[in-house]
Amino acid sequence: MKQIEQLPVSFDLADGHVGVTVRGADAASTVVIRRIGEVEVAKHVPIGTRRREHLEIVIDGETARLRPGPGRWSRGSYKVRVVHGGVTYLLRPKSPDTSRLTRDGVRLGDFELRGGSDGDVRVTWHDDAEVRATDAAVGYAVSAAFGTGAQFMLLALLGMLDDGVPGPG
């Protein structure tokens, strides 16, 4: 499905809930990520937490495995892994603003969440990618739920130091 970017994508965003449906000519896929149980809401994470025990993902009616990293000091800690039907998806930061989606190690596209948690997710599909509706739905849902991109560790550290050091005046 090379022209996946032209397929209609619908978002259902609510507090602690992200639902995405991608429809194609011959296929449709729905992915829902929910925050479950009592957990302190992290304002910097669109879905409110990265704690896997407080999250569930359902892909086309089947529960899948969702493994977000803790999202702390290193860019790699912002990775999110989804395993469904023998397929492993990985969304990992590529730049401060974008994250790359792979399916079983094959590059599919680069995602960017714009404007915070309002669901404005932009994607650039790789030219040689064979993208299916499920691939797109997983990428959009995970991007909307956890955000995209991450600062380089040195820049994040400098930003924290700058925030903690009083300026002149």
C-alpha positions in Angstrom: 0.0 0.0 0.0 2.4 2.7 -1.2 -0.2 5.5 -1.1 -1.1 5.1 2.6 -0.7 8.8 3.2 -3.8 9.4 1.1 -5.9 7.1 3.2 -8.4 8.6 5.7 -7.2 8.5 9.2 -9.5 9.3 12.1 -8.5 10.0 15.7 -10.4 9.6 18.9 -8.5 11.5 21.6 -9.7 11.6 25.2 -8.1 11.8 28.6 -6.1 8.6 28.8 -7.3 7.2 25.5 -6.0 7.3 21.9 -7.9 5.6 19.1 -6.9 5.6 15.5 -8.5 4.0 12.4 -6.9 3.9 9.0 -9.1 2.9 6.1 -7.8 1.7 2.7 -9.4 0.3 -0.4 -9.1 -3.3 0.7 -8.2 -3.0 4.4 -8.9 -1.1 7.6 -7.2 -1.2 10.9 -8.0 0.2 14.3 -5.6 0.7 17.2 -6.6 1.8 20.7 -4.2 2.7 23.5 -5.7 3.2 26.9 -4.4 4.3 30.3 -5.7 1.9 32.9 -5.9 1.9 36.7 -4.9 4.6 39.1 -1.7 6.3 38.1 -0.2 9.8 38.6 -0.6 11.5 35.3 2.6 12.8 33.7 1.7 16.0 31.9 4.7 15.7 29.4 3.3 12.4 28.1 0.2 12.9 25.9 -1.5 9.7 27.2 -0.4 10.5 30.8 2.0 7.7 31.6 4.8 5.6 30.2 4.3 2.9 32.9 3.5 -0.3 31.0 1.5 -1.8 33.8 -1.0 1.1 33.4 -1.3 0.9 29.6 -3.0 -1.5 27.2 -3.1 -1.6 23.4 -5.7 -3.3 21.3 -5.1 -3.8 17.5 -8.0 -4.8 15.4 -9.8 -6.3 18.5 -6.8 -8.2 19.7 -4.7 -7.3 22.8 -1.0 -6.7 21.8 2.1 -6.1 23.8 3.0 -2.5 24.5 6.5 -1.7 25.9 7.3 2.0 26.2 10.7 2.9 27.5 10.8 5.1 30.6 11.6 8.3 28.7 14.3 9.7 30.9 17.8 10.7 30.2 18.8 9.1 26.9 17.1 9.3 23.5 16.9 5.6 23.5 14.8 5.5 26.6 12.0 7.1 24.5 11.6 4.0 22.3 8.2 2.3 22.2 7.9 -1.3 21.1 4.6 -3.0 20.1 4.4 -6.7 19.4 1.3 -8.0 17.6 0.7 -11.2 15.6 4.4 -12.1 15.4 5.3 -8.6 14.1 7.5 -6.2 16.1 7.0 -2.4 15.6 9.5 0.0 17.1 9.0 3.8 17.2 12.3 5.4 18.2 13.5 9.0 18.2 15.3 10.2 15.1 15.6 13.9 15.9 14.3 16.3 18.6 10.9 16.4 16.8 10.6 13.1 14.8 10.5 9.4 15.5 11.1 6.6 13.0 8.7 3.6 12.8 10.1 0.2 11.8 8.3 -3.2 11.3 10.6 -6.1 12.1 13.6 -3.8 11.5 12.4 -2.4 8.1 12.0 1.4 7.9 8.5 2.5 7.3 8.2 6.2 8.0 9.0 9.2 10.2 6.3 10.6 12.5 6.0 14.0 14.1 3.4 15.0 16.7 2.8 18.7 16.2 1.2 21.0 18.8 1.2 18.7 21.8 -1.6 16.2 22.4 -4.2 17.4 19.9 -3.5 14.4 17.6 -1.9 16.4 14.8 0.5 13.7 13.6 2.4 14.1 10.4 4.2 11.3 8.6 6.7 11.0 5.8 6.7 7.4 4.4 10.0 6.0 3.1 9.9 5.6 -0.7 10.6 1.9 -0.7 8.3 1.1 2.3 5.4 -1.4 1.8 3.0 0.1 4.3 -0.1 -1.7 5.4 -3.1 -0.1 7.2 -2.1 -1.8 10.5 1.4 -0.3 10.2 0.0 3.2 9.7 -2.5 2.8 12.5 0.2 1.6 15.0 2.5 4.5 14.0 -0.2 7.1 14.3 -1.5 5.8 17.7 1.9 5.3 19.3 3.0 8.8 18.1 -0.2 10.4 19.4 0.0 8.5 22.8 3.7 9.1 23.6 4.8 12.0 21.4 7.7 11.9 19.0 11.3 12.8 19.0 13.7 13.4 21.9 16.5 15.8 22.6 20.1 14.7 22.3 21.3 13.9 25.8 23.8 16.8 25.9 21.2 19.3 24.8 18.7 18.1 27.4 21.4 18.3 30.1 22.3 21.8 29.1 18.7 22.8 29.1 18.2 21.4 32.6 21.3 23.3 33.8 20.1 26.4 32.1 16.7 26.1 33.8 18.3 25.5 37.2 20.8 28.4 37.1 19.5 31.8 38.0 20.1 34.4 35.3 21.4 37.9 35.7 19.1 40.4 37.2 
